[in-house]
Amino acid sequence: MPYDPASISTSDFAALKDDDFIWIHLHARPTTHCRSHAILSTLGVALSESWSAKANNHTSVFLPLLGLFAALDQIGSTYADSAKMHTENPAWSGIKKALHHFSHIPGDSDECKALYGLRNALVHNGSIATRGRLDSAGNAQGPFHRFSFETRGAGGSVVEFPPTPWDGAWGKAPYTVLNKDRFYDLVEEVVRNVKGLFINGGLQVRITSDELVDSFIMTLPHPPKPRT
């Protein structure tokens, strides 16, 4: 039977089951209430704050991307589509796994590799350029991208590559374009699909319930009711 979250609000936190915690983690709103606690999902927080940041001119460039990449990383490292497990590379990052399992972008595609490179550049040193891993001699192995962030509407690809790929040499890097509108659509696609798989069956959980709760769930006890 499809999962029904109705019992969460009338249960104490200690009585919640594994499926309850998965639903709380994946719920679009950052806060869920059971009888004894307010429960905060870090995934919900990342998504909620990212959507808020993208609507503000002062926070619309880096902050939404950082939050949404964190959300993708969290989803991919925690969940999988059971039907796609045989097509996954176990060495992939959480972002590549999230896109492969829950979006139209395969984990081994150039588009996915570019998005993963952008995530690394932003998180590691706030850069818009990525040249991949270094070999033992210190030479960058690619893929090579220098990103610009543009709003191009719902059409087109998430990532648009330059006519001539960058060879990694500094001083002549063309832009790889991230279509922010399509990227936001992509994250919504991932969230929608992972939630749908859970509710209807077919979602594989990679970690234990204890790890999920300790890593991604925060609680705040409800204050005691005043005596009457």
C-alpha positions as CSV (number, residue, x, y, z in Angstrom):
1,M,0.0,0.0,0.0
2,P,1.2,3.6,-0.6
3,Y,2.7,5.3,2.4
4,D,0.4,7.4,4.5
5,P,1.9,10.1,6.8
6,A,-1.3,10.8,8.7
7,S,-0.1,9.1,11.9
8,I,3.0,11.3,12.4
9,S,1.1,14.2,13.9
10,T,-0.4,12.0,16.6
11,S,2.7,10.0,17.5
12,D,5.6,10.8,19.8
13,F,9.0,11.1,18.2
14,A,10.2,7.8,19.9
15,A,7.3,5.9,18.3
16,L,8.0,7.0,14.7
17,K,8.9,4.3,12.2
18,D,11.6,4.1,9.5
19,D,9.1,5.1,6.8
20,D,8.0,8.1,8.8
21,F,11.6,9.4,9.0
22,I,12.0,9.0,5.2
23,W,8.8,10.9,4.6
24,I,9.9,13.7,7.0
25,H,13.3,13.9,5.3
26,L,11.8,14.1,1.8
27,H,8.9,16.4,2.8
28,A,9.0,19.7,0.9
29,R,8.4,21.8,4.0
30,P,11.4,22.1,6.3
31,T,9.5,21.5,9.5
32,T,7.1,18.6,10.4
33,H,5.3,18.3,13.8
34,C,4.7,15.1,15.7
35,R,2.9,15.0,19.0
36,S,6.1,15.6,21.1
37,H,8.5,17.5,18.8
38,A,9.0,19.9,15.9
39,I,11.1,18.0,13.4
40,L,13.4,19.7,11.0
41,S,14.7,18.1,7.8
42,T,18.0,19.4,6.6
43,L,17.0,18.6,3.0
44,G,13.8,20.6,3.5
45,V,15.9,23.5,4.9
46,A,18.3,23.4,1.9
47,L,15.5,23.4,-0.6
48,S,13.4,26.1,1.2
49,E,16.3,28.5,1.7
50,S,17.6,28.0,-1.9
51,W,14.2,28.9,-3.3
52,S,14.0,32.0,-1.1
53,A,17.6,33.0,-2.0
54,K,17.0,32.8,-5.7
55,A,14.1,35.3,-5.5
56,N,16.4,37.9,-3.8
57,N,18.7,40.0,-6.0
58,H,21.3,40.1,-3.2
59,T,21.4,36.3,-2.9
60,S,20.4,34.9,-6.3
61,V,23.8,33.8,-7.7
62,F,25.8,31.5,-5.5
63,L,23.6,30.7,-2.5
64,P,20.8,28.9,-4.4
65,L,23.3,26.8,-6.3
66,L,25.2,25.8,-3.1
67,G,22.0,24.8,-1.4
68,L,20.6,22.9,-4.3
69,F,23.8,21.0,-5.0
70,A,23.8,20.1,-1.3
71,A,20.3,18.8,-1.7
72,L,21.2,16.7,-4.7
73,D,24.3,15.3,-2.9
74,Q,22.1,14.4,0.1
75,I,19.5,12.7,-2.1
76,G,21.9,10.7,-4.2
77,S,23.9,9.5,-1.2
78,T,20.8,8.4,0.6
79,Y,18.4,7.0,-2.0
80,A,18.3,5.1,-5.2
81,D,15.7,3.9,-7.7
82,S,15.7,0.1,-7.3
83,A,15.2,-0.4,-11.0
84,K,18.3,1.6,-11.9
85,M,20.8,0.1,-9.4
86,H,22.4,-2.2,-12.1
87,T,23.2,0.9,-14.2
88,E,25.0,2.8,-11.4
89,N,28.7,3.3,-11.0
90,P,29.2,2.8,-7.2
91,A,32.1,5.3,-7.3
92,W,29.9,8.1,-8.4
93,S,29.3,11.1,-6.2
94,G,25.9,11.8,-4.5
95,I,25.1,14.4,-7.2
96,K,25.8,12.0,-10.1
97,K,23.7,9.3,-8.4
98,A,20.8,11.7,-7.7
99,L,20.7,12.8,-11.3
100,H,21.1,9.3,-12.7
101,H,18.4,7.8,-10.5
102,F,15.8,10.6,-10.4
103,S,16.2,12.8,-13.5
104,H,16.6,12.6,-17.2
105,I,20.4,13.1,-17.1
106,P,22.5,10.0,-16.9
107,G,25.3,9.9,-14.4
108,D,28.0,9.3,-17.0
109,S,26.9,12.1,-19.3
110,D,28.9,15.2,-20.1
111,E,26.1,17.3,-18.7
112,C,26.2,15.5,-15.4
113,K,30.0,15.7,-15.3
114,A,29.9,19.5,-15.9
115,L,27.3,20.0,-13.1
116,Y,29.5,18.0,-10.7
117,G,32.5,20.0,-11.7
118,L,30.6,23.3,-11.0
119,R,29.6,22.0,-7.6
120,N,33.2,21.2,-6.7
121,A,34.4,24.6,-7.9
122,L,31.8,26.5,-6.0
123,V,32.1,24.5,-2.8
124,H,35.9,24.3,-2.6
125,N,36.9,27.9,-3.4
126,G,34.0,29.8,-4.9
127,S,35.3,29.4,-8.4
128,I,33.4,29.4,-11.7
129,A,36.2,27.3,-13.3
130,T,36.8,23.6,-13.0
131,R,39.6,21.5,-14.5
132,G,38.9,18.2,-12.9
133,R,41.3,16.1,-10.8
134,L,45.1,16.4,-10.9
135,D,47.3,13.5,-11.9
136,S,50.4,12.5,-10.0
137,A,52.4,15.1,-11.9
138,G,49.9,17.9,-10.9
139,N,48.3,18.1,-14.4
140,A,44.6,18.7,-14.6
141,Q,42.7,15.9,-16.2
142,G,39.4,17.6,-17.0
143,P,36.7,18.0,-17.9
144,F,37.4,21.7,-18.3
145,H,34.7,24.3,-17.9
146,R,34.4,28.0,-17.1
147,F,30.8,28.7,-16.2
148,S,28.5,31.6,-16.7
149,F,25.0,31.7,-15.1
150,E,22.2,32.8,-17.3
151,T,18.4,32.9,-17.2
152,R,17.2,31.4,-20.5
153,G,13.7,30.2,-19.6
154,A,12.3,26.7,-19.6
155,G,13.6,25.7,-23.1
156,G,17.0,24.2,-23.9
157,S,19.5,22.2,-21.9
158,V,20.5,22.6,-18.3
159,V,24.1,23.0,-19.5
160,E,25.0,24.5,-22.8
161,F,28.6,23.8,-24.0
162,P,30.8,26.2,-26.1
163,P,31.3,25.4,-29.8
164,T,35.0,24.8,-29.1
165,P,35.7,22.9,-25.8
166,W,38.2,24.5,-23.4
167,D,41.5,22.7,-23.4
168,G,42.2,23.8,-19.8
169,A,44.8,26.5,-20.6
170,W,44.3,29.6,-18.6
171,G,43.6,32.9,-20.5
172,K,41.5,31.5,-23.3
173,A,38.6,29.8,-21.5
174,P,35.2,30.0,-23.3
175,Y,32.0,29.9,-21.2
176,T,30.0,26.8,-20.5
177,V,26.5,28.2,-19.7
178,L,24.4,27.0,-16.8
179,N,20.7,27.8,-17.6
180,K,19.6,28.6,-14.1
181,D,15.9,28.1,-14.9
182,R,16.5,24.6,-16.3
183,F,18.7,23.8,-13.3
184,Y,15.9,24.8,-10.9
185,D,13.5,22.6,-13.0
186,L,16.0,19.7,-12.8
187,V,16.2,19.9,-9.0
188,E,12.4,19.9,-8.8
189,E,12.3,16.9,-11.1
190,V,14.7,15.0,-8.8
191,V,12.7,15.9,-5.6
192,R,9.4,15.0,-7.3
193,N,10.6,11.7,-8.5
194,V,12.3,10.5,-5.3
195,K,9.2,11.4,-3.3
196,G,7.0,9.6,-5.8
197,L,9.1,6.5,-5.7
198,F,8.9,6.4,-1.9
199,I,5.2,6.9,-1.7
200,N,4.4,4.3,-4.4
201,G,7.2,1.9,-3.7
202,G,10.5,1.3,-5.6
203,L,12.7,3.6,-3.5
204,Q,15.9,2.0,-2.2
205,V,17.4,3.5,1.0
206,R,21.2,3.3,1.0
207,I,21.7,4.1,4.8
208,T,20.2,2.9,8.0
209,S,17.4,4.8,9.7
210,D,19.7,5.7,12.6
211,E,22.2,7.3,10.2
212,L,19.4,9.1,8.4
213,V,18.0,10.6,11.7
214,D,21.5,11.5,13.1
215,S,22.6,13.1,9.8
216,F,19.6,14.8,8.4
217,I,16.9,15.2,11.2
218,M,16.9,17.8,13.9
219,T,14.3,17.9,16.7
220,L,13.0,20.6,19.1
221,P,10.7,19.4,21.9
222,H,7.3,21.1,22.1
223,P,7.0,23.3,25.2
224,P,4.7,21.7,27.9
225,K,1.1,22.9,27.8
226,P,0.2,25.2,30.7
227,R,-1.9,23.7,33.4
228,T,-5.6,24.6,33.4
